[in-house]
């Protein structure tokens, strides 16, 4: 299949589009950062529409295109590393996992849930954050100080038109939550990429597996269990451990929020105006971000008590 002209053209086109989307902020400035958030969409679409090899081929095509653009712009290799680290490699892994399926004892075919794939990526990111934090602490350096030292020149370089006072205020706001916020934002971008790619493939009749449903999301047990020590460290530990605990809790909040949001999706589907209900729900999350923690707690309670299936909001098993 991969040797025929159409899949090959789609793979190359998806990779080229992903490379262009990622390159825009580096070519045009920070004002063009919005398209970068959609970088994963063509990569995921190629993978779920054609196969894992297509996802890998699209990633390599994006890297090749990005390399050429950076040479033309006389920029360093950092964007290539970021593209591979945040999009190309994780998407290949995600597509490979999302194609897995098994048959339950009741005869249902169950496909891998996207949130379980997210959990693997989250675990890798948290492990990297903890290992890096331990290395920094061995050097007798405070993690917030190191983060501030990194952010000040980075933000000044990206936003030179803003004054020193505004930059310092922004750095002070970002420093306490920076690594955890980056991990959560990255995972959210990948989740949105999967959702958009699935919608496009469904419309074109190219999905190679059933579309995931929000109301069926369930996190691995380690995620809610890990939240308790993360919060305890954030509240009671010393400076560096509290910093790691707080940022781990922020990153862990995302999959728990998605489970909680699935409860609202299940309720919305039982109404005649589901899209209106969901628009209001997500609107409240944008206007009042602290509500995300409440939704995450609802997700923990829902998953622990299996309220979805007890109340009949979600049927048992999955269809092929």
C-alpha positions as CSV (number, residue, x, y, z in Angstrom):
1,X,0.0,0.0,0.0
2,X,2.8,2.4,0.9
3,X,4.4,1.8,-2.5
4,X,1.5,3.1,-4.5
5,X,1.4,6.7,-5.7
6,X,-1.5,8.1,-3.7
7,X,-0.4,7.1,-0.2
8,X,3.1,8.2,-1.0
9,X,1.9,11.6,-2.2
10,X,-0.3,11.9,0.9
11,X,2.6,11.1,3.2
12,X,4.9,13.6,1.6
13,X,2.2,16.2,1.6
14,X,1.4,15.7,5.2
15,X,5.0,15.9,6.2
16,X,5.5,19.1,4.1
17,X,2.5,20.7,5.7
18,X,3.6,19.8,9.2
19,X,7.1,21.2,8.5
20,X,5.6,24.5,7.2
21,X,3.2,24.9,10.1
22,X,6.1,24.4,12.6
23,X,8.4,26.7,10.7
24,X,6.1,29.7,10.5
25,X,7.0,31.3,13.9
26,X,10.7,30.9,13.2
27,X,10.3,32.6,9.8
28,X,7.6,35.3,10.6
29,X,8.0,35.8,14.4
30,X,6.0,35.0,17.5
31,X,2.8,36.4,16.0
32,X,2.6,33.3,13.7
33,X,2.8,30.8,16.6
34,X,-0.9,29.8,16.3
35,X,-0.4,27.6,13.2
36,X,2.4,25.7,15.1
37,X,-0.1,24.3,17.5
38,X,-1.7,22.4,14.5
39,X,1.6,20.8,13.5
40,X,0.5,17.3,14.7
41,X,-2.7,17.2,12.7
42,X,-1.2,16.2,9.3
43,X,1.2,13.8,10.9
44,X,-1.6,12.1,12.9
45,X,-3.9,12.1,9.8
46,X,-1.2,10.3,7.8
47,X,-0.7,7.7,10.5
48,X,-4.3,6.9,11.3
49,X,-5.3,7.1,7.6
50,X,-2.5,5.1,6.0
51,X,-0.4,3.5,8.7
52,X,2.6,3.8,11.1
53,X,5.1,4.0,8.2
54,X,3.2,6.9,6.8
55,X,3.5,8.8,10.1
56,X,7.2,8.1,10.2
57,X,7.6,9.1,6.5
58,X,5.7,12.3,7.1
59,X,7.8,13.1,10.1
60,X,11.0,12.6,8.1
61,X,9.6,14.7,5.3
62,X,8.8,17.5,7.8
63,X,12.4,17.3,9.2
64,X,13.9,17.5,5.7
65,X,11.7,20.5,4.7
66,X,12.4,22.2,8.0
67,X,16.1,21.7,7.5
68,X,16.0,23.4,4.1
69,X,14.0,26.3,5.5
70,X,16.4,26.8,8.4
71,X,19.4,26.8,6.0
72,X,17.7,29.5,3.9
73,X,16.9,31.6,7.0
74,X,20.4,31.0,8.5
75,X,19.0,29.7,11.7
76,X,20.4,27.0,14.1
77,X,19.3,23.4,14.4
78,X,17.2,23.9,17.5
79,X,13.8,23.9,15.6
80,X,14.6,20.6,14.1
81,X,15.3,19.0,17.5
82,X,12.0,20.5,18.8
83,X,10.0,19.3,15.9
84,X,11.3,15.7,16.3
85,X,11.0,15.7,20.1
86,X,7.6,17.3,20.4
87,X,5.8,16.0,17.2
88,X,7.5,13.6,14.9
89,X,8.6,10.9,17.4
90,X,5.6,11.2,19.7
91,X,3.1,10.9,16.8
92,X,4.8,7.8,15.5
93,X,4.6,6.2,18.9
94,X,0.9,7.4,19.4
95,X,-0.2,6.0,16.0
96,X,1.5,2.7,16.6
97,X,-0.3,2.4,20.0
98,X,-3.7,3.6,18.7
99,X,-3.7,0.8,16.1
100,X,-3.5,-1.8,18.8
101,X,-6.6,-3.8,19.7
102,X,-7.6,-6.9,21.7
103,X,-10.7,-9.0,22.2
104,X,-12.3,-9.0,25.7
105,X,-13.7,-12.1,27.5
106,X,-17.2,-10.9,26.4
107,X,-16.2,-10.9,22.8
108,X,-15.9,-7.2,22.3
109,X,-13.0,-5.7,20.3
110,X,-11.3,-3.0,22.3
111,X,-9.0,-0.5,20.8
112,X,-6.3,1.4,22.7
113,X,-7.6,4.6,24.2
114,X,-5.8,7.8,23.3
115,X,-5.6,8.8,27.0
116,X,-3.5,5.7,27.7
117,X,-1.1,6.7,25.0
118,X,-1.1,10.2,26.6
119,X,-0.2,8.5,29.9
120,X,2.9,6.9,28.4
121,X,4.0,10.3,27.0
122,X,3.2,12.0,30.3
123,X,5.3,9.4,32.2
124,X,8.3,9.9,29.9
125,X,8.0,13.7,30.3
126,X,7.7,13.5,34.1
127,X,10.6,11.2,34.3
128,X,12.7,13.6,32.2
129,X,11.6,16.5,34.5
130,X,12.5,14.6,37.7
131,X,15.9,13.4,36.4
132,X,16.8,16.9,35.2
133,X,15.6,18.4,38.5
134,X,17.7,15.9,40.5
135,X,20.8,16.8,38.4
136,X,20.2,20.5,39.0
137,X,19.7,20.0,42.7
138,X,23.0,18.1,43.0
139,X,24.6,21.2,41.7
140,X,23.1,23.2,44.6
141,X,21.0,25.3,42.2
142,X,17.4,26.2,42.8
143,X,15.0,25.1,40.1
144,X,13.0,28.4,40.1
145,X,16.2,30.4,39.7
146,X,17.3,28.2,36.8
147,X,13.9,28.5,35.1
148,X,13.9,32.3,35.5
149,X,17.4,32.5,34.1
150,X,16.2,30.6,31.0
151,X,12.9,32.5,30.5
152,X,14.2,36.1,30.8
153,X,16.5,36.0,27.7
154,X,14.1,33.7,25.8
155,X,11.1,36.0,26.2
156,X,13.2,39.1,25.6
157,X,14.4,37.5,22.3
158,X,10.9,36.5,21.2
159,X,9.1,39.7,22.3
160,X,11.7,42.5,22.0
161,X,9.0,45.1,21.5
162,X,7.8,44.7,25.1
163,X,9.5,46.6,27.9
164,X,11.7,45.3,30.7
165,X,9.0,45.7,33.3
166,X,6.4,43.7,31.3
167,X,8.9,41.0,30.6
168,X,9.9,40.6,34.2
169,X,6.2,40.4,35.3
170,X,5.6,37.7,32.6
171,X,8.7,35.7,33.7
172,X,7.5,36.0,37.4
173,X,4.1,34.6,36.4
174,X,5.5,31.7,34.3
175,X,8.4,30.6,36.4
176,X,6.4,28.7,39.1
177,X,4.4,26.6,36.6
178,X,6.7,26.6,33.5
179,X,7.8,22.9,33.1
180,X,4.4,21.5,34.1
181,X,2.6,24.0,32.0
182,X,4.8,23.1,29.0
183,X,4.1,19.4,29.4
184,X,0.4,20.0,29.7
185,X,0.3,22.3,26.7
186,X,2.3,19.8,24.6
187,X,-0.1,17.0,25.5
188,X,-3.1,19.2,24.9
189,X,-1.8,20.0,21.4
190,X,-1.3,16.3,20.6
191,X,-4.8,15.6,21.9
192,X,-6.4,18.3,19.8
193,X,-4.3,17.1,16.8
194,X,-5.7,13.6,17.2
195,X,-9.3,14.9,17.6
196,X,-9.0,17.1,14.4
197,X,-7.3,14.3,12.4
198,X,-10.0,11.8,13.4
199,X,-12.7,14.2,12.4
200,X,-11.1,14.8,9.0
201,X,-10.5,11.1,8.4
202,X,-14.0,10.2,9.4
203,X,-15.4,12.7,6.9
204,X,-13.3,11.2,4.2
205,X,-14.0,7.6,5.2
206,X,-10.3,6.9,5.8
207,X,-10.2,5.9,9.5
208,X,-8.5,2.6,10.1
209,X,-10.0,2.2,13.5
210,X,-13.2,3.3,15.3
211,X,-13.1,6.9,16.5
212,X,-12.4,7.3,20.2
213,X,-15.3,8.7,22.3
214,X,-14.6,11.3,25.1
215,X,-17.1,9.6,27.5
216,X,-15.2,6.3,27.3
217,X,-11.8,7.8,28.4
218,X,-10.2,6.2,31.5
219,X,-6.8,7.0,32.8
220,X,-4.4,4.3,34.1
221,X,-4.5,3.9,37.8
222,X,-1.1,5.4,38.4
223,X,-2.2,8.9,37.3
224,X,-4.7,9.6,40.1
225,X,-2.4,7.8,42.5
226,X,0.5,10.0,41.5
227,X,-1.5,13.2,42.0
228,X,-1.6,12.7,45.8
229,X,2.2,12.7,46.5
230,X,2.7,15.5,43.9
231,X,0.2,17.7,45.8
232,X,1.8,16.7,49.1
233,X,5.3,17.7,47.8
234,X,3.9,21.0,46.5
235,X,2.3,21.9,49.8
236,X,4.9,20.6,52.4
237,X,8.3,20.0,50.8
238,X,11.2,22.4,50.5
239,X,11.8,24.8,47.6
240,X,13.0,22.4,44.9
241,X,10.9,19.4,45.8
242,X,7.8,21.7,46.1
243,X,8.6,23.1,42.6
244,X,8.8,19.6,41.1
245,X,5.6,18.5,43.0
246,X,3.6,21.5,41.8
247,X,4.6,21.1,38.2
248,X,4.0,17.4,38.2
249,X,0.5,18.0,39.6
250,X,-0.1,20.5,36.8
251,X,0.9,18.0,34.2
252,X,-1.1,15.2,35.8
253,X,-4.2,17.4,35.8
254,X,-4.7,17.2,32.1
255,X,-5.6,13.5,31.6
256,X,-7.8,13.7,34.8
257,X,-9.5,16.8,33.3
258,X,-10.2,14.9,30.1
259,X,-11.9,12.1,32.0
260,X,-14.0,14.7,33.8
261,X,-14.8,16.4,30.6
262,X,-15.9,13.0,29.2
263,X,-18.7,13.0,31.9
264,X,-20.0,16.2,30.5
265,X,-19.8,14.9,27.0
266,X,-21.9,11.8,28.0
267,X,-24.5,14.1,29.6
268,X,-24.5,16.4,26.5
269,X,-25.1,13.5,24.2
270,X,-28.4,12.8,26.0
271,X,-29.7,16.3,25.2
272,X,-31.1,17.7,21.9
273,X,-28.5,20.4,21.8
274,X,-25.2,18.7,22.6
275,X,-22.9,21.1,20.8
276,X,-24.4,24.1,22.7
277,X,-23.9,22.3,26.0
278,X,-20.3,21.5,25.2
279,X,-19.6,25.1,23.9
280,X,-20.9,26.5,27.2
281,X,-18.9,24.0,29.2
282,X,-15.6,24.7,27.4
283,X,-16.3,28.4,27.4
284,X,-16.5,28.3,31.2
285,X,-13.2,26.4,31.3
286,X,-11.5,29.2,29.2
287,X,-13.0,32.0,31.2
288,X,-12.5,30.4,34.7
289,X,-9.4,28.1,34.4
290,X,-9.5,27.0,38.1
291,X,-12.7,25.1,37.2
292,X,-10.4,22.6,35.4
293,X,-9.3,21.3,38.8
294,X,-13.0,20.8,39.8
295,X,-13.6,18.9,36.5
296,X,-10.5,16.8,37.2
297,X,-11.9,15.8,40.6
298,X,-15.2,14.9,39.0
299,X,-13.2,12.7,36.6
300,X,-11.4,11.0,39.5
301,X,-14.7,10.3,41.3
302,X,-16.4,9.2,38.1
303,X,-13.6,6.8,37.2
304,X,-13.3,5.4,40.8
305,X,-17.0,4.7,41.1
306,X,-17.6,3.8,37.4
307,X,-20.6,6.2,37.3
308,X,-20.6,6.2,33.5
309,X,-21.7,2.6,33.2
310,X,-23.7,2.5,36.4
311,X,-25.9,5.3,35.2
312,X,-26.1,3.9,31.6
313,X,-24.4,7.0,30.0
314,X,-21.9,4.7,28.3
315,X,-22.6,1.3,27.0
316,X,-20.3,-1.6,27.9
317,X,-17.7,-2.8,25.4
318,X,-16.7,-1.3,22.1
319,X,-17.7,-2.0,18.5
320,X,-15.3,-2.9,15.7
